[in-house]
Amino acid sequence: MTLASPPVPLPSVAAALEAVRPGATLMVGGFGLVGAPLTLIEGLLEHPGARDLTIISNNLGEPGRGLGRLLLEGRVRKAIGSFFTSNPDVVAAYQEGRLEVELLPQGTLAEAIRAGGAGIGGFYTRTAWGTALAGGREERIIRGEPHLFYESLRADVALVRARAADELGNLVYSKTARNFNPDMATAADVVIAEVDEVVPVGALDPEEIVTPHPYVTTVVLSGKAAAR
């Protein structure tokens, strides 16, 4: 099949991660370790430019695994997400003043990412009103109910995990491993997708494609796939 667009670049992990600069804001997919781009995260540990980072993710991996390793290496300055207590190292880093944390309710986090990808500057929600998470945010009464204002989220680079890509960069996902990945792929200036396989154009059912190729900057093979 003749490609109407140029094929998506397929660089090495190290070459793809050159897009990550010191002080960058990264969105990283995953729910726990499910759907996390573990090969790309491992690559960050070898990349000297991956330091002083702000990480937007549901959580920071597990102790010594995934984003948890990046934290232990002292590469993360700030974490924005929902469920950090699953990793005791995050709690310790916060209590010791080594990590800044911004907690968002999980649905609010998802909507902030989606809104960033849709070009929406912010939104109002009732969630967290009257709690410590309100954090002095702007309040507004809508239909008689108090709402809080949240700015949308965007990143310099998104690291996402998909099951497969075609040669253009269209992405399909695997069940719950999809989680935050598709929304993050719309909300960053550079999107690096880690996949298990790259297939010819036309091999993916168009009805199963979740992330269209214009969002995807580069594709890399997961460690297991690259070793085949």
N, C-alpha and C positions, 0 to 999 in steps of 0.2 A: 504494500500500500504506500502511495506517495504521501509524505508528510506535508500538511498545509503549513505547519509551523516548524521551526528548527527543533531538533531533539533536545531534551533536557540534558544539561551537563551531568556527567557521572564521574566526578573527581574522587580522589582518595579522601578518607576522613580528614586527614591533616589539611589537605588543600581546601576542602569545604569549610573547615572551621577557621580559616584565615579571616573570614568575615566577622569573627568575634574579636572585638577590640577591648582593651582595658577600660573598665567602667561601663561596659555595655549593659543594657537591659535585655534579658533573655526570657522568652516564654518556653517552657519545657513541658511536653505532654506527659500524661500518665496519671494513674490513680493508684497510689502505692507504687509498685514496680510494674503493674499491668499497663501496657501501652506506653511505657517509658522508652525513649530512644537510648538504650543502654550503651550501644556502641559509640554513639556521638558523645555521651557523657564521659565515657572512658577516654575518648579523644581529647576532651577539654583538659583532662589531667596532664596531657602531654603538650598542651598548647600554652606557651608562655604569655600570650595575650589574654588568656582567660583568667582575669583577676579583678578584684574590686567589683564583682558582678552584682547586679540586682536580678534575682530569679523570681519570675512569676510562674507559680506551679501550685497544684492542689496541695502538695506536701514536698518535703525535702528527702525523698527516698526512705531508706531504712538505715540503721547503724552500719556504717562502712559499705553501703551498697547504693548504687545509683547516685542521685544528688547528695546523698549522705557522705560519700567519699569526697565530693567537691567541697563540702562544708568542712570536713576534717582537714583538708589541705589548706584551709584559710582563704579560699578563692571567693567566697560569697560575702558580700557586705550587707545586703538587705534581701529579705524574703517576703514576698507578697503571696498569700494563699490562705487556706482554710484549715488544714488538718496537720499541724506540725507536731503534736504531742505523740504521734506514733513513733517518732525518732527522738529518744532521750538526748541525743547530742545537740539537737536544735534547742531544746529547753535549756541545756547547760550553756550553750553559746549565747543565748539571749540573756540569761541571768548573769553571766559574767561580762556582759557588755561587748561581746565580740560580734554580735549579729543584731541588726535592726529588723524587727518583724512588724508587718502590717497584716492584721487578721481581717478577713472578709468572710461573711457567711458564704457557704458553698454556692448556692444559687446566685448570689450577688456577684461572686467571682466569675461564674460562667457568663452572666449577663454583661459584666463589664468588659470581658474579652470579646463577646459577640458584638457589643456596641462599638468597640474600637475597630473591629473589622468592617462594620457597616458605615463608618464615618460619622457616628453619633458621638457628640462630645460628652454626654452624661445622661443620667436618668434618675428618677425618683422611685423609691421602694419603701414599703412599710417595714421590711425586715430589719431587725436590730434596733428599731426605735425604742427608746427608754432603757437601753442596756449599755454596758460599758463599751460595746463595739460601736456605738453611735459616734464616739470620739469627737464631739463638737461639730459635727457636720451640719450643713445648712438644712433647716427644717421648713416644710411647707404643708399646709392643710389642703388635701385634694379629696373632694367628695366627702368632706367631713372627717377624714382620717389623717393623722400625722404621717408624713413621709420624710425620708432622708434622701439627700442628693449624693450620688456617687459619680465621680468622673469615670469615663471609660478608660480602658487600658490598651496600650500598644507597646510594642517592643522593637528593638533594633533587629533582633534575630529570633526566629522561632525554630526550635528543634522538635520535630514531630515524628511519630512512629506510625507507619502504615503497613498493611500486609503486602501490598504490591503496587508497583507503578508501571505504566506503559512507557514507551520510549519518548513520549511527549512530556510526561510528568503527571498525568492524571493518577489520582490515588484512590485505592479502595482499602478498607479497614477490616479488622477481624473482631466482630461482636463487641464485647464491652471494652476491648482494648482501644476502641475508637475514642471514648471519653472526651477529654478536652481538645484532642488533637485537631479536628477539623476547624473549630473556631479559632484556635491559635494560628492556623495556617492562613487565616484571612487578616490577622491583626499585627503583622510584623513586616518590616521593610525587606528582610531577607528570610526565606523559608528553606530550611534544609530538612529533607525527608529521609528517614532511615527505613528501608524496606527489605523484605525477604527475597524478592525477585523483581526483575524488570522484564516485562513481556512486550511483544510487538504491539503496535497500534492496531486496534480492532480486536485484541484478545480479551479485553475487559468488557463486560456487559455495560453499556452506557447507563442502564438503570441502577447499577451498583456503584458507579463512580460518585464519590462524595466530595472530593476536593478537585476542582478542575485545574488543569495544568497552568493557566496563567498565574496562579498564586504561588507556584513552586519554583524556587530559584535553582536548586540542585538536588540530586538524589544520590544517596550512598547506600551500599549494601550492608546489611547487618553483619556482625562479626561471624556468625555461623554460616551465613550465605556466602560471604567472601572467602571462607575457608574451604568451600566445596571444590 
